[in-house]
Amino acid sequence: MGADCMAEYLKERGINWVIIGQQTSVKASTQPKIEWIREIVEACDKAKIQVFLKDNLSSVFSGCTIDDKWVWDKRLGHGKLWRQELPFEGK
């Protein structure tokens, strides 16, 4: 779909919070691709929508670095915690 198109879709529908995680119970066959997660987070950022990345994504993010700013909690300024923003936080 693309981040720009997805951002517009989310805004049009009044979405104000997106939770991203792996299906429970966690197994390799239900692990999302990091590209999917990145595209959703980038779309949410463009649409100014809060993002909550569930802890069960840790295996997906194992190769991420501090440079992957879309993954990390923006409030901390360093890569210690996944983004776990709440609706209307900081507004």
Backbone as CSV, one residue per row, in Angstrom:
resi,resn,N_x,N_y,N_z,CA_x,CA_y,CA_z,C_x,C_y,C_z
1,MET,0.831,-1.185,0.000,0.000,0.000,0.000,0.876,1.249,0.000
2,GLY,1.981,1.245,0.693,2.851,2.408,0.779,2.506,3.275,1.984
3,ALA,3.536,3.823,2.625,3.345,4.593,3.856,2.475,5.830,3.649
4,ASP,2.633,6.531,2.517,1.837,7.739,2.274,0.356,7.404,2.131
5,CYS,0.069,6.393,1.349,-1.316,5.983,1.125,-1.932,5.456,2.427
6,MET,-1.152,4.667,3.162,-1.639,4.132,4.437,-1.897,5.255,5.438
7,ALA,-1.033,6.265,5.473,-1.206,7.398,6.387,-2.528,8.104,6.096
8,GLU,-2.807,8.332,4.829,-4.058,8.992,4.444,-5.262,8.132,4.843
9,TYR,-5.167,6.837,4.621,-6.230,5.894,4.985,-6.522,5.961,6.486
10,LEU,-5.461,5.947,7.297,-5.621,5.989,8.752,-6.249,7.305,9.208
11,LYS,-5.780,8.429,8.629,-6.332,9.741,8.996,-7.803,9.846,8.634
12,GLU,-8.164,9.383,7.442,-9.552,9.460,6.992,-10.507,8.706,7.912
13,ARG,-10.011,7.655,8.537,-10.864,6.833,9.389,-10.808,7.227,10.863
14,GLY,-10.083,8.286,11.173,-10.036,8.792,12.535,-9.264,7.915,13.515
15,ILE,-8.332,7.122,13.008,-7.519,6.259,13.867,-6.565,7.143,14.669
16,ASN,-6.488,6.934,15.992,-5.570,7.735,16.807,-4.554,6.894,17.572
17,TRP,-4.597,5.563,17.380,-3.654,4.700,18.083,-3.550,3.388,17.334
18,VAL,-2.318,2.922,17.122,-2.087,1.646,16.453,-1.212,0.786,17.351
19,ILE,-1.667,-0.429,17.609,-0.914,-1.405,18.392,-0.420,-2.469,17.430
20,ILE,0.884,-2.722,17.478,1.492,-3.715,16.590,2.151,-4.784,17.446
21,GLY,1.827,-6.032,17.165,2.428,-7.133,17.904,2.275,-8.424,17.142
22,GLN,2.909,-9.439,17.678,2.828,-10.761,17.097,1.622,-11.495,17.657
23,GLN,1.022,-12.311,16.832,-0.124,-13.113,17.267,0.273,-13.975,18.457
24,THR,-0.631,-14.102,19.424,-0.405,-14.969,20.569,-1.005,-16.322,20.219
25,SER,-0.411,-17.395,20.467,0.873,-17.650,21.080,2.013,-17.414,20.089
26,VAL,3.120,-16.898,20.617,4.237,-16.481,19.785,4.964,-17.706,19.242
27,LYS,5.063,-17.766,17.928,5.845,-18.812,17.262,6.391,-18.247,15.956
28,ALA,7.401,-18.906,15.437,8.064,-18.416,14.225,7.086,-18.248,13.067
29,SER,6.093,-19.097,12.979,5.163,-19.038,11.850,4.230,-17.822,11.900
30,THR,4.114,-17.166,13.064,3.249,-15.988,13.172,4.041,-14.692,13.282
31,GLN,5.348,-14.772,13.108,6.198,-13.583,13.235,6.011,-12.673,12.025
32,PRO,5.655,-11.386,12.253,5.504,-10.467,11.122,6.863,-10.088,10.542
33,LYS,6.863,-9.673,9.298,8.098,-9.217,8.673,8.384,-7.806,9.144
34,ILE,9.647,-7.530,9.383,10.036,-6.209,9.880,9.661,-5.120,8.875
35,GLU,9.642,-5.443,7.584,9.273,-4.458,6.573,7.822,-4.015,6.748
36,TRP,6.939,-4.943,7.118,5.534,-4.609,7.346,5.408,-3.646,8.515
37,ILE,6.126,-3.973,9.594,6.056,-3.147,10.799,6.606,-1.756,10.505
38,ARG,7.737,-1.697,9.828,8.356,-0.403,9.493,7.391,0.455,8.675
39,GLU,6.732,-0.134,7.685,5.813,0.627,6.841,4.625,1.166,7.649
40,ILE,4.100,0.354,8.541,2.977,0.794,9.376,3.415,1.932,10.293
41,VAL,4.575,1.791,10.932,5.066,2.831,11.846,5.343,4.121,11.078
42,GLU,5.944,4.015,9.909,6.218,5.215,9.111,4.913,5.903,8.702
43,ALA,3.898,5.126,8.345,2.595,5.701,7.994,1.984,6.401,9.203
44,CYS,2.088,5.777,10.369,1.553,6.390,11.586,2.284,7.688,11.907
45,ASP,3.591,7.699,11.732,4.362,8.926,11.977,3.900,10.041,11.041
46,LYS,3.692,9.719,9.772,3.235,10.727,8.814,1.849,11.247,9.178
47,ALA,1.014,10.364,9.716,-0.353,10.742,10.080,-0.448,11.264,11.514
48,LYS,0.689,11.327,12.205,0.750,11.792,13.606,-0.144,10.932,14.511
49,ILE,-0.011,9.616,14.335,-0.763,8.638,15.126,0.206,7.936,16.065
50,GLN,-0.196,7.788,17.323,0.635,7.122,18.321,0.774,5.634,17.983
51,VAL,1.952,5.060,18.306,2.262,3.661,18.006,2.695,2.946,19.273
52,PHE,2.144,1.759,19.467,2.528,0.911,20.591,3.064,-0.387,20.007
53,LEU,4.359,-0.653,20.216,4.977,-1.888,19.749,5.025,-2.871,20.913
54,LYS,4.323,-3.977,20.766,4.247,-4.956,21.847,5.602,-5.618,22.098
55,ASP,5.825,-5.990,23.351,7.087,-6.620,23.741,7.342,-7.931,23.005
56,ASN,6.284,-8.584,22.519,6.502,-9.866,21.864,7.119,-9.734,20.467
57,LEU,7.503,-8.521,20.084,8.199,-8.295,18.813,9.716,-8.322,18.965
58,SER,10.216,-8.611,20.152,11.654,-8.524,20.407,12.469,-9.374,19.440
59,SER,11.977,-10.546,19.049,12.739,-11.376,18.110,12.789,-10.735,16.723
60,VAL,11.758,-9.995,16.354,11.730,-9.301,15.063,12.758,-8.173,15.052
61,PHE,12.911,-7.489,16.181,13.787,-6.327,16.266,15.206,-6.660,16.689
62,SER,15.553,-7.919,16.794,16.876,-8.291,17.308,18.018,-7.693,16.489
63,GLY,17.805,-7.441,15.195,18.857,-6.875,14.362,18.826,-5.365,14.261
64,CYS,17.892,-4.705,14.928,17.773,-3.250,14.838,18.870,-2.568,15.634
65,THR,19.225,-1.385,15.177,20.244,-0.605,15.866,19.628,0.692,16.364
66,ILE,20.412,1.427,17.127,19.947,2.701,17.668,19.599,3.675,16.540
67,ASP,20.132,3.438,15.340,19.830,4.298,14.192,18.421,4.076,13.662
68,ASP,17.790,2.970,14.038,16.427,2.679,13.600,15.452,3.437,14.497
69,LYS,15.410,4.742,14.355,14.664,5.611,15.265,13.171,5.308,15.288
70,TRP,12.638,4.712,14.249,11.216,4.385,14.216,10.857,3.315,15.248
71,VAL,11.836,2.555,15.714,11.594,1.475,16.685,11.621,1.979,18.118
72,TRP,12.524,2.895,18.412,12.810,3.264,19.795,11.836,4.283,20.344
73,ASP,11.691,4.283,21.647,10.846,5.251,22.339,11.463,6.632,22.161
74,LYS,10.764,7.507,21.468,11.297,8.833,21.125,11.567,9.687,22.357
75,ARG,10.873,9.429,23.432,11.030,10.258,24.629,12.362,10.025,25.322
76,LEU,12.958,8.858,25.128,14.187,8.530,25.838,15.440,9.057,25.152
77,GLY,15.392,9.161,23.828,16.555,9.646,23.104,17.630,8.586,22.926
78,HIS,17.346,7.368,23.300,18.295,6.274,23.090,17.506,4.982,22.913
79,GLY,18.167,3.968,22.387,17.470,2.729,22.073,17.416,1.738,23.210
80,LYS,16.615,2.009,24.208,16.479,1.078,25.322,15.112,0.411,25.354
81,LEU,14.086,1.091,24.891,12.737,0.538,24.937,12.064,0.692,23.588
82,TRP,11.230,-0.286,23.228,10.419,-0.151,22.022,9.453,1.008,22.232
83,ARG,9.004,1.573,21.134,7.991,2.637,21.228,6.717,2.050,21.824
84,GLN,6.257,2.679,22.871,5.018,2.251,23.500,4.239,3.508,23.880
85,GLU,3.819,4.216,22.845,3.091,5.471,23.029,1.621,5.175,23.299
86,LEU,0.994,6.061,24.002,-0.434,5.934,24.312,-1.202,7.009,23.560
87,PRO,-2.500,6.793,23.308,-3.282,7.785,22.558,-3.213,9.157,23.228
88,PHE,-3.098,10.164,22.404,-3.094,11.570,22.827,-1.891,11.924,23.693
89,GLU,-0.921,11.054,23.797,0.274,11.325,24.588,1.054,12.460,23.946
90,GLY,1.430,13.430,24.699,2.224,14.531,24.201,1.451,15.552,23.396
91,LYS,0.136,15.487,23.424,-0.661,16.450,22.654,-1.285,17.452,23.574
